[in-house]
């Protein structure tokens, strides 16, 4: 498992889980601003993505969540705030269910709550494998997909994602399939302190009405004009909201009450 990190080991810790099929590079721009605000941050490359080794077979969301805790144990992390984006949000929810005693808070950056029909359709069509070609034409296929999903991305960020797709391999949908096969228990999730934090133009913002209805105790913060990559676009704004929540929850827990 590969990870990026920064901050004082004694500080409150955010353990961050990225969206598919990218990597912890998603969070790179916010690590220093978060650390500057007194919070430690550890961002993992999900197994099979970034620079983490692939899984031996198709994993489920509970498998990915168990891996999160294995890494947390190896890094000597006790209680944490879990931050998850998209796929990472689903993994974070399951990780909280597995070890609730280690959760100081959850920050969900776009939680996809698919209907049964959507899950079946996504499994059929959302992330078709590409075919590597000697002439490199598959690079254009990947680039077209990235640009179709995120037309506001600049060249450098598009190239970074292209590299992450290539490093994952032609079947980059392994974690997607796990998400589409998993149903989030929102009633149980609402028993945790949850911050919903994402850009106003995030692709998964379309689920916000369903998520806020399902999680009435969660707090919602949207960053104006932010996309899925609001951490790159507005790192200080994202870090400020994240650190404020983490430090407030930590102080509340220290006081012995929610």
C-alpha positions as CSV (number, residue, x, y, z in Angstrom):
1,X,0.0,0.0,0.0
2,X,1.3,3.4,-1.0
3,X,0.3,6.6,0.9
4,X,1.0,10.3,1.3
5,X,1.1,12.0,4.6
6,X,2.0,15.0,6.6
7,X,1.6,16.4,10.1
8,X,2.3,15.8,13.8
9,X,1.6,12.2,14.8
10,X,0.0,13.5,18.0
11,X,-2.5,15.8,16.1
12,X,-6.0,14.7,15.2
13,X,-5.7,12.5,12.1
14,X,-7.7,12.4,8.9
15,X,-7.4,9.2,6.9
16,X,-8.3,10.0,3.3
17,X,-9.7,7.6,0.6
18,X,-9.8,8.7,-3.0
19,X,-12.3,8.3,-5.8
20,X,-11.9,5.7,-8.6
21,X,-9.8,5.1,-10.6
22,X,-7.4,7.7,-9.3
23,X,-5.0,7.8,-6.3
24,X,-4.0,9.7,-3.2
25,X,-2.6,12.4,-5.5
26,X,-6.2,13.7,-5.4
27,X,-5.4,15.0,-1.9
28,X,-1.8,16.1,-2.4
29,X,-2.6,19.8,-2.7
30,X,-4.5,20.0,0.6
31,X,-2.1,18.0,2.8
32,X,0.1,21.0,3.6
33,X,-2.8,23.5,4.2
34,X,-4.5,20.9,6.5
35,X,-1.3,20.3,8.4
36,X,-0.8,24.0,8.8
37,X,-4.2,24.1,10.6
38,X,-3.1,21.6,13.2
39,X,-4.4,18.3,11.6
40,X,-2.5,15.3,10.5
41,X,-3.5,13.8,7.1
42,X,-2.8,10.3,5.7
43,X,-4.0,9.6,2.2
44,X,-4.0,6.1,0.9
45,X,-3.8,4.6,-2.6
46,X,-6.6,2.1,-2.7
47,X,-5.3,-1.4,-3.5
48,X,-5.0,-1.7,-7.3
49,X,-4.8,2.1,-7.8
50,X,-2.0,4.6,-7.8
51,X,1.1,2.9,-6.5
52,X,-0.6,0.3,-4.4
53,X,-0.4,-3.4,-5.4
54,X,-3.5,-4.8,-7.0
55,X,-5.9,-7.2,-5.2
56,X,-5.5,-10.9,-5.9
57,X,-9.2,-11.1,-7.1
58,X,-12.2,-8.9,-7.3
59,X,-12.7,-7.3,-3.9
60,X,-16.0,-6.2,-2.2
61,X,-16.4,-2.9,-0.3
62,X,-16.0,-4.8,3.0
63,X,-12.6,-6.1,1.7
64,X,-11.4,-2.6,0.8
65,X,-12.6,-1.4,4.3
66,X,-10.7,-4.1,6.1
67,X,-7.5,-3.1,4.2
68,X,-8.0,0.5,5.4
69,X,-7.9,-0.8,9.0
70,X,-4.9,-3.0,8.3
71,X,-3.0,-0.1,7.0
72,X,-4.1,2.1,9.9
73,X,-2.8,-0.6,12.3
74,X,0.5,-0.8,10.6
75,X,0.9,3.0,10.7
76,X,0.0,3.0,14.4
77,X,-3.2,5.0,13.9
78,X,-5.8,4.8,16.7
79,X,-9.0,6.9,16.3
80,X,-9.3,8.8,13.0
81,X,-11.6,11.0,11.0
82,X,-12.3,9.2,7.8
83,X,-12.5,11.3,4.6
84,X,-13.8,9.6,1.5
85,X,-14.6,10.9,-1.9
86,X,-17.1,9.0,-4.2
87,X,-15.8,5.4,-4.1
88,X,-13.8,6.4,-1.0
89,X,-16.9,7.6,0.7
90,X,-18.6,4.2,0.3
91,X,-15.4,2.5,1.6
92,X,-15.3,5.0,4.5
93,X,-18.9,4.2,5.5
94,X,-18.2,0.5,5.6
95,X,-15.0,1.0,7.5
96,X,-16.9,3.0,10.1
97,X,-19.4,0.1,10.4
98,X,-16.5,-2.4,10.9
99,X,-14.7,-0.5,13.7
100,X,-17.1,2.3,15.0
101,X,-15.0,2.7,18.1
102,X,-12.2,4.1,16.1
103,X,-14.2,6.8,14.3
104,X,-14.0,10.4,15.6
105,X,-15.9,11.6,12.5
106,X,-16.7,11.0,8.9
107,X,-16.2,13.5,6.0
108,X,-18.0,12.3,2.9
109,X,-17.0,14.1,-0.3
110,X,-19.8,13.0,-2.6
111,X,-21.7,9.9,-1.4
112,X,-23.3,8.0,-4.4
113,X,-26.7,6.6,-3.4
114,X,-27.6,4.6,-6.4
115,X,-31.0,3.0,-6.9
116,X,-31.1,-0.7,-7.7
117,X,-31.8,0.1,-11.4
118,X,-28.9,2.6,-11.5
119,X,-26.5,0.0,-10.0
120,X,-27.4,-2.6,-12.6
121,X,-27.1,-0.1,-15.5
122,X,-23.7,1.1,-14.1
123,X,-22.4,-2.4,-13.9
124,X,-23.3,-3.0,-17.5
125,X,-22.0,0.2,-19.1
126,X,-20.2,2.8,-16.9
127,X,-16.5,1.9,-17.1
128,X,-15.8,-0.4,-20.1
129,X,-12.2,-1.7,-20.3
130,X,-10.0,-0.2,-22.9
131,X,-7.9,-2.3,-25.3
132,X,-4.1,-1.4,-25.3
133,X,-3.0,-0.8,-28.9
134,X,0.5,-0.7,-30.4
135,X,-0.2,2.6,-32.1
136,X,-1.2,4.2,-28.7
137,X,-4.8,4.9,-29.8
138,X,-6.1,3.6,-26.5
139,X,-4.5,6.8,-24.9
140,X,-7.0,8.8,-26.9
141,X,-9.8,6.6,-25.7
142,X,-8.9,7.3,-22.1
143,X,-8.3,11.0,-22.6
144,X,-11.7,11.3,-24.3
145,X,-13.4,9.6,-21.3
146,X,-11.6,12.0,-18.9
147,X,-12.5,15.1,-20.9
148,X,-16.1,13.9,-21.3
149,X,-16.5,13.5,-17.5
150,X,-14.5,16.6,-16.6
151,X,-14.5,19.2,-19.4
152,X,-13.1,21.9,-17.1
153,X,-9.9,20.0,-16.4
154,X,-6.6,21.6,-17.6
155,X,-4.0,19.7,-19.6
156,X,-1.8,19.0,-16.6
157,X,-4.6,17.5,-14.5
158,X,-5.9,15.5,-17.5
159,X,-2.4,14.1,-18.1
160,X,-2.2,13.1,-14.4
161,X,-5.4,11.2,-14.6
162,X,-4.4,9.6,-17.9
163,X,-1.3,8.3,-16.1
164,X,-3.4,6.9,-13.3
165,X,-5.7,5.1,-15.7
166,X,-2.7,3.6,-17.4
167,X,-1.1,2.5,-14.2
168,X,-4.3,0.8,-13.1
169,X,-4.6,-1.2,-16.3
170,X,-7.3,-1.9,-18.9
171,X,-9.8,-3.1,-16.3
172,X,-9.9,0.1,-14.2
173,X,-13.5,-0.7,-12.9
174,X,-12.7,-3.1,-10.1
175,X,-13.6,-0.7,-7.3
176,X,-16.6,0.6,-9.3
177,X,-18.0,-2.9,-9.5
178,X,-17.6,-3.2,-5.7
179,X,-19.5,0.1,-5.2
180,X,-22.3,-1.0,-7.6
181,X,-22.7,-4.3,-5.7
182,X,-22.9,-2.5,-2.3
183,X,-25.9,-0.8,-0.6
184,X,-25.0,1.9,2.0
185,X,-26.9,1.5,5.3
186,X,-27.8,5.2,5.7
187,X,-29.7,4.6,8.9
188,X,-26.6,3.3,10.6
189,X,-24.4,5.9,8.9
190,X,-26.5,8.7,10.4
191,X,-25.5,7.6,13.9
192,X,-21.9,8.9,13.2
193,X,-20.9,12.6,13.2
194,X,-20.9,13.3,9.4
195,X,-19.8,16.3,7.4
196,X,-20.9,16.4,3.7
197,X,-18.2,18.4,2.0
198,X,-17.8,18.9,-1.7
199,X,-17.7,21.4,-4.6
200,X,-21.0,22.7,-5.8
201,X,-20.2,21.4,-9.3
202,X,-19.1,17.9,-8.2
203,X,-20.5,15.2,-10.4
204,X,-21.9,13.4,-7.3
205,X,-23.6,16.6,-6.1
206,X,-26.7,15.3,-7.9
207,X,-27.2,12.9,-4.9
208,X,-27.2,15.7,-2.3
209,X,-31.0,15.8,-1.9
210,X,-31.1,12.1,-1.3
211,X,-28.1,12.1,1.0
212,X,-29.3,14.9,3.2
213,X,-32.7,13.3,3.4
214,X,-31.1,10.0,4.4
215,X,-28.6,11.6,6.8
216,X,-30.7,14.3,8.6
217,X,-28.0,14.7,11.3
218,X,-25.2,15.4,8.8
219,X,-23.8,18.9,8.2
220,X,-23.6,20.0,4.6
221,X,-20.9,22.4,3.2
222,X,-20.6,23.0,-0.5
223,X,-17.7,25.0,-1.9
224,X,-18.9,27.4,-4.6
225,X,-17.6,26.6,-8.2
226,X,-15.7,23.6,-7.0
227,X,-15.7,20.4,-9.1
228,X,-14.7,16.9,-8.1
229,X,-11.2,18.4,-7.9
230,X,-11.9,21.2,-5.5
231,X,-8.9,20.2,-3.5
232,X,-6.7,21.3,-6.4
233,X,-8.8,24.3,-7.3
234,X,-9.4,25.7,-3.9
235,X,-7.1,23.9,-1.4
236,X,-7.2,26.6,1.3
237,X,-11.1,26.7,1.3
238,X,-11.3,22.9,1.4
239,X,-8.6,22.6,4.1
240,X,-10.3,25.3,6.2
241,X,-13.7,23.5,6.2
242,X,-12.1,20.1,6.8
243,X,-9.8,21.2,9.6
244,X,-12.6,23.2,11.3
245,X,-14.8,20.2,11.4
246,X,-12.0,17.8,12.7
247,X,-10.9,20.2,15.4
248,X,-14.4,20.9,16.5
249,X,-15.3,17.2,16.7
250,X,-12.0,16.5,18.5
251,X,-12.7,19.2,21.1
252,X,-16.3,17.9,21.6
253,X,-15.0,14.4,22.2
254,X,-12.4,15.7,24.6
255,X,-15.2,17.4,26.5
256,X,-17.0,14.1,26.8
257,X,-20.1,14.9,24.7
258,X,-21.3,15.3,21.2
